[in-house]
């Protein structure tokens, strides 16, 4: 009898949560994490595009700031 009452007292609170409320909670949780996932992927693509843009800009600046190299050295102009 005591064991039966103990089992009954454990199962009654579990039965009070309806299946529809569990499904609703799961849908809300999955939706929240799905939105976070979409925002993370979007941010990742934006950061990748910005990184490529900055890499191109840095390469362009390094080409513009190269010191002048005298191309006549070692040629037929007499500056051996």
C-alpha positions as CSV (number, residue, x, y, z in Angstrom):
1,X,0.0,0.0,0.0
2,X,2.8,2.4,0.9
3,X,4.6,1.6,-2.3
4,X,1.4,2.1,-4.3
5,X,0.9,5.5,-2.7
6,X,4.5,6.4,-3.4
7,X,4.2,5.5,-7.1
8,X,0.9,7.4,-7.3
9,X,2.4,10.5,-5.8
10,X,5.3,10.4,-8.4
11,X,3.2,9.7,-11.4
12,X,0.4,12.3,-10.8
13,X,2.6,15.4,-11.3
14,X,4.0,13.8,-14.4
15,X,0.5,13.2,-15.8
16,X,-0.4,16.8,-15.1
17,X,1.8,18.0,-17.9
18,X,-0.2,17.5,-21.1
19,X,1.4,16.3,-24.2
20,X,0.4,19.4,-26.1
21,X,2.2,21.6,-23.6
22,X,5.4,19.6,-24.0
23,X,5.1,19.9,-27.8
24,X,4.5,23.6,-27.5
25,X,7.6,24.0,-25.2
26,X,9.7,22.0,-27.7
27,X,8.5,24.1,-30.7
28,X,9.3,27.3,-28.9
29,X,12.8,26.0,-27.9
30,X,13.6,24.7,-31.4
31,X,12.4,27.9,-33.0
32,X,14.6,30.0,-30.7
33,X,17.7,28.0,-31.4
34,X,16.9,27.9,-35.2
35,X,16.7,31.7,-35.2
36,X,20.1,31.9,-33.4
37,X,21.5,29.5,-35.9
38,X,20.3,31.6,-38.9
39,X,21.7,34.8,-37.3
40,X,25.0,33.1,-36.7
41,X,25.3,31.9,-40.3
42,X,24.3,35.4,-41.6
43,X,27.0,37.0,-39.3
44,X,29.6,34.5,-40.5
45,X,28.9,35.4,-44.2
46,X,29.1,39.1,-43.4
47,X,32.5,38.6,-41.6
48,X,33.8,36.5,-44.4
49,X,32.9,39.2,-47.0
50,X,34.4,41.9,-44.8
51,X,37.6,39.9,-44.4
52,X,37.9,39.4,-48.2
53,X,37.3,43.1,-48.7
54,X,40.0,44.1,-46.2
55,X,42.5,41.6,-47.7
56,X,42.0,43.1,-51.1
57,X,42.4,46.6,-49.8
58,X,45.6,45.7,-47.9
59,X,47.0,44.0,-51.0
60,X,46.2,47.1,-53.1
61,X,47.8,49.4,-50.5
62,X,50.9,47.3,-50.4
63,X,51.3,47.5,-54.2
64,X,50.9,51.3,-54.1
65,X,53.4,51.8,-51.3
66,X,56.2,49.7,-52.8
67,X,59.5,51.5,-53.1
68,X,60.7,52.3,-56.5
69,X,63.0,49.7,-57.9
70,X,65.5,50.8,-60.5
71,X,65.0,48.5,-63.4
72,X,68.0,49.7,-65.4
73,X,70.5,47.9,-63.1
74,X,71.9,44.9,-64.8
75,X,70.7,45.9,-68.2
76,X,72.6,47.2,-71.2
77,X,72.6,50.8,-69.8
78,X,76.0,50.5,-68.3
79,X,75.0,50.5,-64.6
80,X,76.6,47.1,-63.8
